[in-house]
Amino acid sequence: MEWIIEHQLLLLIPIVSAVVGWLTNYLAVKMMFYPIQFVGIKAPYLGWQGLIPQKRKEMAEISVDLLLGKLLSVEDLVARLEPDKISQAIERRLKQVLRKIINDVMQESAPKVWASLPAQGKNLVYARVEADIPNVVEKLVRDFQHNATEILDIKELVVDYLIAHPALINEIFLTAGNKEFPFIIRSGLYFGFLLGIPTMVSWYFFQDWWILPLGGLLVGYLTNWIALQIIFEPKDPIKIGPWSLQGMFLKRQDEVAKVYSHLIERKLMNSENIISTVLYGSGAEQLWEIVELHVNDAIERYVAIGQPYIGLGLGADNYFKMKALAVKRIFDSSEKFLLYMHDYADSALNIGDDLREKMQSLSPAEFENVLRPAYKQDEWKLIVTGSVLGGLAGVIQLMYIFMPT
């Protein structure tokens, strides 16, 4: 009877090792992503933050370097925008905004002139400005396209947005690796059981106190390490008879590229975020100069029609005040009408399809950087944590299962 109990307890070793392997891999995956914000006493030492949210700035910079260096060109993207279609998309709302701006600017800069103008005269002003919309929009768009690299900083867009939205970078990685991360967790069970067999055999023959803690430590270490190797190695396919051996993630390059590019287009590099960066990013001053140039040009053309009466009625000071105020009001109100171009811009830019095709053409080594960039240097933390937890499980197994017997 005692012999049966001893051998039953012995069989517990690979089972416990399987549980330890599963648990350490489960925790390793969770520790990669959570918590999103630092939890603890003093960052980064006394506490924890998910490796990916913690490294989101570095990862965003690496990703955008990949995007701009290999995949996307700012000049090529903005060249796809057609001024006439932008004008059609925003025209109705722009007319409404311009009427209010004209009223406000004239009431502030030349109230007497505007008040004395009959309704028919005001309508002629509105009609003249509205008729010129396609012409002004075309000039603005062409100059924007010509100066796109100064105005639109894609790196700024991606890095700033991901820093402000750490949950999004988790979503990107979890979506791109939706097959690999569950495999890491499951593989801990399989490899843990297999690695527990040598520990069981060693304990059967020697029963030294250090065997179980060391076995647990090795299980915690190796299950994490082996899973990462299976996902990312070998990078290039190796033919073994009818089979092809390659890292799981790299083998799914076409599938991952499709999912990843769709998510990037929908949640990160969409027209809403691009327009926000153009209006409020580091290139906003250059955009302001372009808007100022063309609005001033348009005003001078409108005023020239009514010279010398408008010039005399306004006076030089009010004339320059009117132009400056008009530029400011149009720039400040730009979001009100530009939001109507989102659907057209997303369709015209076509970032998702373009990104997918170019990602699918990357070499395996380049493609690996989509999912395994800056956090690679911190993988040892996950492996060490798994080792420590495995060692503790071995100590608990020794103290509460085998020592009493």
C-alpha positions in Angstrom: 0.0 0.0 0.0 2.8 2.4 0.9 4.5 1.6 -2.4 1.4 2.5 -4.3 1.1 5.8 -2.5 4.7 6.7 -3.1 4.4 6.0 -6.8 1.1 7.9 -7.1 2.9 10.9 -5.4 5.7 10.4 -7.9 3.3 10.7 -10.8 2.2 14.1 -9.4 5.6 15.6 -10.3 4.9 15.9 -14.1 1.3 16.9 -13.4 2.4 19.7 -11.1 5.1 20.6 -13.6 2.4 20.9 -16.3 0.3 23.2 -14.0 3.4 25.3 -13.2 4.3 25.6 -16.9 0.8 26.7 -17.8 0.6 29.1 -14.9 4.0 30.7 -15.5 3.2 31.2 -19.2 -0.2 32.6 -18.5 1.3 35.1 -16.1 4.1 35.9 -18.6 1.5 36.8 -21.2 -0.6 38.8 -18.8 2.5 40.6 -17.5 3.4 41.6 -21.1 0.1 43.6 -21.3 -1.2 44.4 -17.8 -1.6 46.5 -15.8 -1.8 49.3 -18.4 -0.7 51.9 -15.9 2.1 51.4 -13.3 0.9 49.7 -10.1 3.3 49.9 -7.1 5.3 52.2 -4.9 8.0 53.6 -7.1 8.4 53.2 -10.8 9.9 51.2 -12.4 11.4 49.1 -9.6 8.9 48.7 -6.8 5.8 47.6 -8.8 4.9 46.5 -12.2 3.5 47.8 -15.5 2.8 45.7 -18.6 6.0 45.5 -20.7 4.1 46.7 -23.8 2.3 49.7 -22.3 5.6 50.6 -20.5 7.6 50.5 -23.7 4.9 52.0 -25.9 7.0 55.1 -26.8 9.9 52.9 -28.0 7.6 50.5 -29.8 5.7 53.3 -31.5 9.0 54.8 -32.7 10.2 51.5 -34.0 6.9 50.8 -35.7 6.7 54.2 -37.3 10.3 53.9 -38.5 9.3 50.6 -40.2 6.1 52.2 -41.6 7.9 55.2 -43.1 11.2 53.5 -43.9 9.7 50.5 -45.7 6.0 50.8 -46.1 4.5 54.2 -46.5 5.5 57.6 -47.9 3.8 60.8 -46.7 4.2 62.4 -50.1 2.6 59.4 -51.8 -0.3 59.3 -49.3 -1.3 63.0 -49.6 -0.9 62.9 -53.4 -3.9 60.6 -53.5 -6.2 63.5 -52.3 -8.1 65.2 -55.1 -9.0 68.8 -54.5 -12.3 68.8 -56.3 -13.6 65.8 -54.3 -12.5 67.4 -51.1 -14.3 70.6 -52.1 -17.5 68.5 -52.9 -17.3 66.8 -49.5 -17.0 69.9 -47.4 -18.7 72.5 -49.6 -22.2 72.5 -47.9 -20.9 72.8 -44.4 -18.1 75.2 -45.4 -20.7 77.6 -46.9 -22.5 77.7 -43.6 -19.3 78.3 -41.7 -18.1 81.0 -44.1 -21.4 83.0 -43.8 -21.0 83.1 -40.0 -17.3 84.0 -40.3 -18.1 86.8 -42.8 -20.7 88.2 -40.5 -18.6 88.0 -37.4 -15.5 89.5 -39.1 -17.3 92.4 -40.7 -19.2 93.2 -37.5 -16.0 93.3 -35.6 -13.7 95.0 -38.1 -16.1 97.3 -40.0 -19.5 97.3 -38.2 -20.7 100.5 -39.9 -19.9 99.4 -43.4 -21.5 96.0 -42.9 -24.6 97.4 -41.2 -25.2 99.9 -44.0 -25.0 97.2 -46.6 -28.4 96.0 -47.7 -29.4 92.3 -47.6 -29.0 92.1 -51.3 -25.5 93.4 -51.1 -24.6 90.9 -48.3 -26.0 88.1 -50.4 -23.7 89.2 -53.3 -20.7 89.0 -50.9 -21.8 85.5 -49.8 -22.3 84.3 -53.4 -18.9 85.7 -54.5 -17.1 83.9 -51.7 -19.0 80.6 -52.1 -18.4 80.6 -55.9 -14.7 80.8 -55.2 -14.6 77.8 -52.8 -13.4 75.2 -55.3 -10.6 77.5 -56.5 -9.3 78.3 -53.0 -9.6 74.7 -51.8 -7.6 73.5 -54.8 -4.8 76.0 -54.1 -4.8 75.0 -50.5 -4.7 71.3 -51.2 -1.9 71.6 -53.8 0.3 73.7 -51.5 -0.4 71.2 -48.7 0.7 68.3 -50.9 3.8 70.2 -51.9 4.8 70.9 -48.3 3.4 67.7 -46.8 6.6 66.5 -45.1 6.8 69.9 -43.2 3.2 69.9 -42.1 2.3 66.2 -41.5 4.7 64.3 -39.2 3.5 60.7 -39.1 6.0 59.8 -36.4 4.5 62.5 -34.2 1.0 61.2 -34.9 1.7 57.6 -34.1 4.0 58.1 -31.1 1.8 60.8 -29.4 -1.4 58.9 -30.0 -0.1 55.6 -28.6 1.4 57.3 -25.6 -2.0 58.9 -24.9 -3.9 55.6 -25.6 -1.8 52.7 -24.1 -4.8 50.4 -24.4 -4.6 50.7 -28.2 -1.0 49.3 -28.4 -2.2 46.3 -26.3 -5.1 45.8 -28.8 -2.7 46.0 -31.8 -0.3 43.4 -30.3 -3.1 41.1 -29.0 -4.9 41.3 -32.4 -1.8 40.7 -34.5 -0.7 37.8 -32.2 -4.2 36.3 -31.6 -2.8 32.8 -32.4 0.6 33.1 -30.8 -0.3 34.4 -27.3 -2.9 31.6 -26.6 -0.3 29.1 -27.9 2.3 30.4 -25.4 -0.2 29.7 -22.6 -1.2 26.3 -23.8 2.3 25.2 -24.6 3.3 25.7 -20.9 1.0 22.8 -20.1 2.5 20.5 -22.7 6.2 21.4 -22.2 5.7 21.5 -18.4 4.5 17.9 -18.4 7.3 16.7 -20.6 10.0 18.6 -18.6 8.5 17.2 -15.4 9.3 13.6 -16.4 13.1 14.0 -16.0 12.5 15.7 -12.6 10.3 12.7 -11.6 13.0 10.2 -12.7 15.7 12.2 -10.8 13.6 12.3 -7.6 12.9 8.5 -7.9 16.5 7.7 -7.8 18.1 10.4 -5.7 15.5 12.3 -3.6 17.9 15.1 -2.9 16.0 18.2 -1.5 17.1 20.5 -4.3 15.8 18.4 -7.2 12.2 19.5 -7.0 12.9 23.3 -6.6 15.5 23.1 -9.4 13.1 21.1 -11.6 10.4 23.7 -11.0 12.8 26.5 -11.8 13.8 24.8 -15.1 10.2 24.2 -16.0 9.3 27.9 -15.4 12.3 29.0 -17.5 12.2 26.6 -20.3 8.4 26.7 -21.0 8.6 30.4 -21.6 11.8 30.2 -23.6 10.7 27.3 -25.8 7.4 29.0 -26.5 9.1 32.2 -27.7 11.5 30.2 -29.9 8.7 28.3 -31.5 6.9 31.6 -32.3 9.8 33.5 -33.8 12.4 30.8 -34.9 13.5 29.9 -37.4 12.9 33.1 -39.3 13.3 31.6 -42.8 11.5 28.4 -43.7 13.5 25.2 -43.4 12.4 22.3 -45.6 12.3 18.9 -43.9 10.9 16.5 -46.4 7.4 17.5 -47.3 7.2 19.8 -44.2 8.3 23.4 -43.8 9.6 24.6 -40.5 9.2 28.3 -39.6 8.3 30.4 -36.6 4.5 30.5 -36.0 4.2 34.2 -36.2 6.3 34.5 -39.3 4.5 31.7 -41.0 1.3 33.7 -40.7 2.8 36.8 -42.3 0.0 37.3 -44.9 -2.8 36.8 -42.3 -1.2 39.0 -39.7 -0.5 41.7 -42.2 -4.2 41.8 -43.1 -5.4 42.1 -39.5 -2.7 44.5 -38.4 -3.1 46.9 -41.4 -6.9 47.0 -40.9 -6.5 47.9 -37.3 -3.9 50.6 -38.0 -6.1 52.1 -40.6 -9.2 52.0 -38.5 -7.9 53.2 -35.2 -4.5 54.9 -35.6 -3.8 56.3 -39.1 -7.3 57.3 -40.0 -8.2 60.7 -41.5 -9.5 62.0 -38.2 -6.1 61.5 -36.5 -4.2 62.8 -39.6 -6.3 66.0 -39.7 -5.8 66.5 -36.0 -2.0 66.2 -36.4 -2.1 68.6 -39.3 -4.1 71.2 -37.4 -2.5 70.9 -34.0 0.9 69.2 -34.5 4.3 70.5 -34.9 3.6 71.4 -38.6 0.5 73.6 -37.8 2.5 76.8 -38.2 3.4 75.9 -41.8 -0.2 75.1 -42.5 -1.2 78.4 -41.0 1.1 80.2 -43.4 -0.5 78.5 -46.4 -4.0 79.3 -45.1 -3.0 82.9 -44.5 -1.5 83.2 -48.0 -4.6 82.0 -49.8 -7.3 83.6 -47.6 -5.5 87.0 -47.9 -5.2 86.5 -51.7 -8.9 85.7 -51.9 -9.9 88.7 -49.8 -7.8 91.0 -51.9 -9.5 89.7 -55.0 -13.0 90.2 -53.5 -12.2 93.7 -52.3 -10.6 94.7 -55.6 -14.1 94.2 -57.2 -15.6 96.9 -55.0 -12.7 99.4 -55.0 -12.5 102.2 -54.2 -15.7 102.2 -52.1 -14.8 99.2 -49.9 -11.3 100.4 -49.3 -12.5 103.9 -48.3 -15.2 102.5 -46.1 -12.9 100.2 -44.2 -9.8 102.2 -43.9 -6.3 100.7 -43.8 -6.3 99.7 -40.2 -9.6 97.9 -40.4 -8.7 96.3 -43.7 -5.6 94.6 -42.2 -7.6 93.7 -39.1 -10.3 92.1 -41.2 -7.8 90.0 -43.1 -6.0 88.8 -39.9 -9.3 88.0 -38.2 -10.6 86.1 -41.2 -7.6 83.9 -41.3 -7.8 83.1 -37.6 -11.5 82.4 -37.7 -11.2 80.1 -40.7 -8.3 78.2 -39.2 -10.1 77.9 -35.8 -13.3 76.7 -37.4 -11.6 74.2 -39.8 -12.6 71.1 -37.8 -16.3 72.0 -38.3 -16.1 71.5 -42.1 -13.1 69.2 -42.4 -14.9 66.4 -40.5 -17.1 66.0 -43.6 -14.1 64.9 -45.7 -13.3 61.9 -43.4 -15.1 59.3 -45.5 -13.6 60.5 -48.7 -10.1 60.9 -47.2 -10.1 57.4 -45.7 -11.2 55.9 -49.0 -8.7 57.9 -51.0 -5.7 57.4 -48.8 -6.4 53.6 -48.7 -3.8 53.1 -46.0 -5.0 49.6 -45.0 -4.7 47.9 -48.4 -1.4 49.7 -49.1 0.0 48.7 -45.8 -1.1 45.1 -46.1 0.5 44.6 -49.5 3.8 46.1 -48.4 3.9 44.2 -45.1 3.3 41.0 -46.9 6.4 41.7 -49.0 8.7 42.3 -46.0 11.5 39.8 -45.2 10.9 37.6 -42.2 13.5 39.5 -40.1 11.8 42.8 -40.9 8.3 41.4 -40.3 9.3 40.1 -36.9 9.7 43.7 -35.7 6.0 44.2 -36.1 5.3 42.2 -33.0 8.7 41.8 -31.2 10.4 45.2 -31.2 11.4 47.1 -28.1 10.1 44.6 -25.5 12.5 42.0 -26.8 15.2 43.4 -24.5 12.9 42.8 -21.5 11.8 39.3 -22.3 14.3 38.1 -19.7 12.1 39.6 -17.0 9.3 37.3 -18.0 11.5 34.3 -18.2 13.2 35.0 -14.8 9.7 35.6 -13.2 8.6 32.2 -14.6 11.8 30.6 -13.2 11.2 32.1 -9.7 7.6 31.0 -9.7 8.5 27.5 -10.9 11.2 27.2 -8.2 8.7 28.3 -5.5 6.2 25.7 -6.8 9.0 23.1 -6.5 9.7 24.1 -2.9 5.9 24.0 -2.0 5.7 20.5 -3.7 8.7 19.4 -1.6 7.5 20.7 1.7 3.8 19.8 1.6 3.7 16.6 -0.6 7.0 14.7 -0.3 8.6 15.7 3.0 5.6 14.6 5.1 5.9 11.1 3.4 
